[in-house]
Amino acid sequence: MLLLAAGWWIPFYLLIVVALKPPAEAISSPFALPQHIDLGNFATAWQGSGGVGMGQALVNSAVITVGSVLALIVIGALAAYGVARQEPRLGGVLYIAFVMGIIVPTQLGIVPIYVALRHLGLLGTLAGAVLLYTGILMPLSVFLYTGFVRSLPTEYEEAAFIDGATQLQAFVRIVFPLLAPITGTVAVLCSLIIWNDFFTQLVFFGGGINNRTLPVAVYDFVGQYETQWNVVFAAVAISLAPVLAFYLFAQRRLIRGFTGGLRG
Amino acid sequence: MPSLLSVVLGLLRLRTVGRHRRRALLLWTVPGLLLVLSVHYAAVIAGTWYAFTDWNGISTPHFIGLRNFQQLFHDQGARTAFVNTVILAAAFVVLVNLFGLIFALALHRGVKTRNVLRSAFFAPVAMSPLAVSYIWQFIFAYDGALNGALRAIGLGSLRRAWLADPSTALWMIFVVMVWQFSGLMMMFYLAGLQGIPDELDEAAAVDGAGTLARVRTLTLPLLAPSVTVSMTFSAVLGLRVFDQVVALTNGGPAGATETLATQVYEQTWIFGHFGYGDAFALLMTLFVAIVALGQLTILRYRERQL
């Protein structure tokens, strides 16, 4: 079993090894450890040439991920609270309205969204991407939050109301902290989805607009450097590094985030 | 100690305020609801309508009825894309669930190395399919790692242009998909296995049942819910494959590895046939929905039988 796992990781091993090699070595002996370490590959990848380098793309991806996740948490938690604490019938209708969005796939709607955002001048902007992803993943966020809120006893909020708190105060000070576990799940799951998403970002940022995000940058980079595997791998390594690092250091949380949604 | 009167007043206040509160809470759902309604519902309805037009993204679209779909059914490229998508998804579902199940069974009991192994197999799931596929593009390249390894162990005659050969290209995409997502299915099955009490299995072992027999007659039936979730999820995942195809072959060689998703992108944004591309998207959406629902019903039915 251990052998199989080791074998499973060969692609990652190759990634690092080839990224560190000077051009000739990469092709002649892919599996061997590098004889000379060439960090120039990473420099080239980071700055890119003409277009956007990995460095800038990484920042862009981080911005839209953080922005969208924050919006998803705030708007989603509020909406879910509104749905979960509602009278049964209305609450049920609202819940289905939100959750149907998970099943309805985005590929069908992407064209009208593209055109609408183009009209609004938001195409290719980071703000537009945040708006888009907040909308796309809202059903998921509300779905996760509502299930959790429904399982929370109402005593805490009721006690706060008796003490004269407004709904908002009760929510912010009492309910939201209690939602911490599911907030973690929403954050991890949505972050991963947005960070790795390619199709939507290709449509949104592709075509020569300058604000590229990581997946699109990698795609363009490979298109430019094609068979220079060492440089290409340096770029790929840069794009995978954040997730890989996060994974190695916080596996438990990540896995819990992923599977937390399973149970819920 | 609050007096009886104040408690009663408090309760009364709760009753009336409750209704006001609930109505005010509706406001909180509005932003989220607006976003969902526009991004999901309105867009999908618009997209469905555009599928029946000849829109090119710039000039006004004209309604052309089913002409897009007629074109779809007669176009060789579209048919190839459809067949590829189905083959890829079917093979993917079978193998990824098989591996996931085997990994889960193997890791379910092991003590020391279990967490390391679990992390090792799950790692690819968190990575970007695009980035990961580029690594595999190198592995499959003619001067890449796989051929290099084959030559090194003396099987040089088996070397191929894996990605440039129409007969093998699709299967290379399949390999990458299975490699990346077996870990996810493993997680689904591990969660399911945890719900099965150990005593049942141990009792069967004591009664003399061999491992394989135990798995088949005891574990698998009890895992039925996990199988349902896992197979449906992997089916939807497989049918939507996009990143891997773009990275590994970009639909080549000569359109041999196109899938429904890549065709949607190509037709809409590269060729500018927004209406035609939307027809593809509509077809793909319907197909995925039918497959997902079909799988769910069949598997739920078998679940109940077991």
Interface residues (C-beta under 8 A of the other chain):
Chain A: M1 L2 A5 A6 W8 W9 P11 F12 L14 L15 V18 I27 S29 P30 F31 I75 G76 L78 A79 A80 Y81 G82 V83 R85 Q86 E87 L90 L94 A97 F98 M100 G101 I103 V104 P105 T106 Q107 L108 G109 I110 V111 P112 I113 V115 A116 L131 L132 T134 G135 I136 M138 P139 S141 V142 E158 F161 I162 Q167 L192 W195 N196 F198 F199 L202 V203 G206 G207 L214 P215 V218 Y219 V222 T227 W229 V232 F233 V236 S239 L240 V243 L244 Y247 Q251 L254 I255 F258 T259 L262 R263
Chain B: G10 L14 V17 R21 R22 A24 L25 L26 L27 W28 T29 V30 P31 G32 L33 L35 V36 L37 S38 V39 H40 Y41 A42 A43 V44 A46 G47 T48 Y50 G57 A106 L107 G110 T113 V116 L117 R118 S119 A120 F121 F122 A123 P124 V125 A126 M127 S128 P129 L130 A131 V132 Y134 I135 W136 F138 I139 A141 D143 G144 A145 G148 A149 A152 W179 L184 M187 F188 A191 V229 R240 F242 D243 V246 A247 A261 V264 Y265 T268 W269 F274 G277 D278 A281 L282 M284 T285 V288 A289
